[in-house]
Amino acid sequence: MIALRRSVIPVVVVLVLLVALFYAAFPTRTFMDQSSAIDDARAELDALHEEYYALRSRLDELSNPEEIERLARSEYNLVYPGEEAYALLPSPPEPVELPDLWPLNALVSSLSR
């Protein structure tokens, strides 16, 4: 009987410790996951606040008629009636210089005909 108690008591103690550890570790893991989710949500909220303030600033800029005129002229090439708009074309690309080496010399001679 004493031998049975000596073998059962450590097993019961270990089981009780495992159950206590499970109940202690499980909420801790949940708390850590929730804490991480809260940190992610706060970071996203901060990013949304920054974007909101940037858009609000842009809205204030676009409420100014001078800014609207500047954008219309520079980005959309719009003019008032009676004005003329001119566009400058970019310069043509430089011609390609090919070296006079085989097999490129045949290509150069065929292009220059």
Backbone torsions as a table, in degrees:
resi	resn	phi	psi	omega
1	MET	NA	-40.6	179.4
2	ILE	-67.9	-37.0	178.3
3	ALA	-65.9	-35.6	178.0
4	LEU	-66.9	-41.0	177.9
5	ARG	-64.8	-40.0	-178.7
6	ARG	-65.5	-29.1	179.5
7	SER	-90.3	-28.4	-178.3
8	VAL	-81.2	-40.1	-176.5
9	ILE	-59.9	-48.4	177.6
10	PRO	-62.3	-35.9	178.7
11	VAL	-65.5	-43.3	179.3
12	VAL	-65.4	-42.0	179.0
13	VAL	-62.5	-43.3	179.3
14	VAL	-64.5	-42.9	178.0
15	LEU	-62.9	-42.4	177.8
16	VAL	-62.7	-41.9	178.4
17	LEU	-65.3	-39.8	178.0
18	LEU	-65.4	-41.2	177.7
19	VAL	-64.8	-44.1	178.9
20	ALA	-63.8	-40.5	178.6
21	LEU	-64.9	-40.9	178.7
22	PHE	-61.8	-46.7	-179.2
23	TYR	-71.0	-24.7	177.4
24	ALA	-82.7	-37.1	-176.0
25	ALA	-79.2	-36.7	-177.7
26	PHE	-60.9	-48.7	177.2
27	PRO	-66.0	-31.4	178.7
28	THR	-65.0	-42.7	178.7
29	ARG	-64.5	-41.6	177.4
30	THR	-63.0	-41.7	178.4
31	PHE	-62.8	-42.3	179.9
32	MET	-66.3	-39.7	177.8
33	ASP	-64.9	-42.2	178.8
34	GLN	-66.8	-38.1	178.2
35	SER	-63.9	-41.6	177.4
36	SER	-64.7	-40.7	178.9
37	ALA	-65.2	-38.1	177.7
38	ILE	-65.3	-41.8	178.1
39	ASP	-62.6	-41.7	177.6
40	ASP	-63.5	-41.7	179.8
41	ALA	-66.1	-37.6	178.1
42	ARG	-66.8	-40.2	178.1
43	ALA	-63.4	-41.9	178.0
44	GLU	-65.8	-39.3	178.1
45	LEU	-63.9	-40.8	177.0
46	ASP	-62.4	-41.2	178.5
47	ALA	-64.7	-39.7	178.4
48	LEU	-67.2	-37.0	176.2
49	HIS	-63.7	-43.4	178.6
50	GLU	-61.7	-43.4	178.7
51	GLU	-65.0	-39.1	178.0
52	TYR	-61.2	-46.6	-178.7
53	TYR	-67.6	-34.4	176.1
54	ALA	-65.9	-43.8	178.7
55	LEU	-67.5	-35.7	177.7
56	ARG	-64.9	-40.6	177.2
57	SER	-63.9	-41.9	179.3
58	ARG	-64.9	-38.2	177.0
59	LEU	-62.2	-41.2	177.8
60	ASP	-64.3	-39.5	178.1
61	GLU	-63.8	-41.9	-177.0
62	LEU	-77.0	-4.6	174.2
63	SER	-81.4	-11.1	-179.0
64	ASN	-89.0	122.7	-179.0
65	PRO	-61.0	-33.0	179.1
66	GLU	-65.6	-38.0	178.6
67	GLU	-67.5	-38.9	178.2
68	ILE	-64.3	-41.9	178.8
69	GLU	-65.2	-42.0	-179.9
70	ARG	-61.5	-44.3	178.9
71	LEU	-65.1	-41.9	-179.2
72	ALA	-62.8	-38.7	-179.6
73	ARG	-75.5	-43.8	-173.5
74	SER	-80.7	-39.8	-174.1
75	GLU	-96.4	-28.5	-175.7
76	TYR	-115.7	1.7	177.6
77	ASN	54.0	39.0	177.6
78	LEU	-90.0	148.9	178.8
79	VAL	-135.8	162.9	174.9
80	TYR	-74.3	157.0	175.9
81	PRO	-59.0	135.9	-178.5
82	GLY	94.7	-15.9	176.6
83	GLU	-90.7	157.1	177.5
84	GLU	-115.8	137.0	178.1
85	ALA	-104.2	135.7	178.1
86	TYR	-118.9	142.8	177.6
87	ALA	-121.9	133.9	177.1
88	LEU	-97.4	125.3	179.7
89	LEU	-82.9	149.6	176.9
90	PRO	-70.6	155.3	-179.8
91	SER	-68.4	151.2	-179.0
92	PRO	-67.0	155.0	-179.2
93	PRO	-68.8	153.1	178.5
94	GLU	-67.6	145.0	177.8
95	PRO	-66.4	149.8	-178.3
96	VAL	-82.7	127.4	178.0
97	GLU	-96.3	116.2	177.9
98	LEU	-100.4	138.0	178.4
99	PRO	-69.8	154.4	-179.0
100	ASP	-87.3	65.5	179.9
101	LEU	-123.7	154.1	175.5
102	TRP	-70.5	135.4	4.1
103	PRO	-93.5	5.9	-176.5
104	LEU	-72.4	-25.1	-179.5
105	ASN	-64.1	-33.1	177.1
106	ALA	-69.0	-37.9	177.9
107	LEU	-65.4	-43.0	-179.8
108	VAL	-64.7	-41.8	-179.3
109	SER	-68.7	-34.6	178.9
110	SER	-72.5	-30.9	178.6
111	LEU	-77.3	-27.7	-175.5
112	SER	-85.6	-4.9	178.2
113	ARG	-71.4	NA	NA
